Amino acid sequence: MQKILSKADEALLLAQKKGYTIKNGVPHSYITNCIRSTLYDKGRPYFTIRDGKMSRKVLVHRLVGLQKFGNQIFEQGLFVYHKNGEILDNTDDNICIGSMSEAQMSKKLEVRLASARAATPKKHDHKFIIEMHKKGMSYAKIMQETGIKSKGTISFIIKKSEESCSA
């Protein structure tokens, strides 16, 4: 089943239609066949193309995937990823398509662990928050002291403690 194409996918198809290619991991212009300047977004190489008056971003690894696997890269649940986990290595041999799980497992262990830590919800010291509230501190002051960004979180912790005391 093919998914609905995103604006980025449309730009990718436009780049292919205009004759842009990736050779040995390097973008080449369709007009002069010279190397295009490569820019970086979150460490990922890309180049831009003109679409009327707009400038569109084309990720290098995605264009390699399109060249190598065709429209299969647009299928639901498939991702273009780097076999060795190195996002700067956009050579044909290093670009694969597969599931999200396969894409994640291609990353180095340290990168996967850092990503998991960042996604893990942070624990708050409930006793400290309750003590501050009992001392009459406002929610705003408690948020400032603890780094919590939501009044709802503070409220939940305090109400949870009040319920456990009355039970």
Secondary structure, 3 states (H helix, E strand, C coil): CECCCCHHHHHHHHHHHCCCEEECCEEECCCCCCECCCEEECCEEEEEEEECCEEEEEEHHHHHHHHHHHHHHHECCCEEEECCCCCCCCCHHHEEEECHHHHHHCCCHHHHHHHHHHHCCCCCCHHHHHHHHHCCCCHHHHHHHHCCCCHHHHHHHHHHHHHHHHC
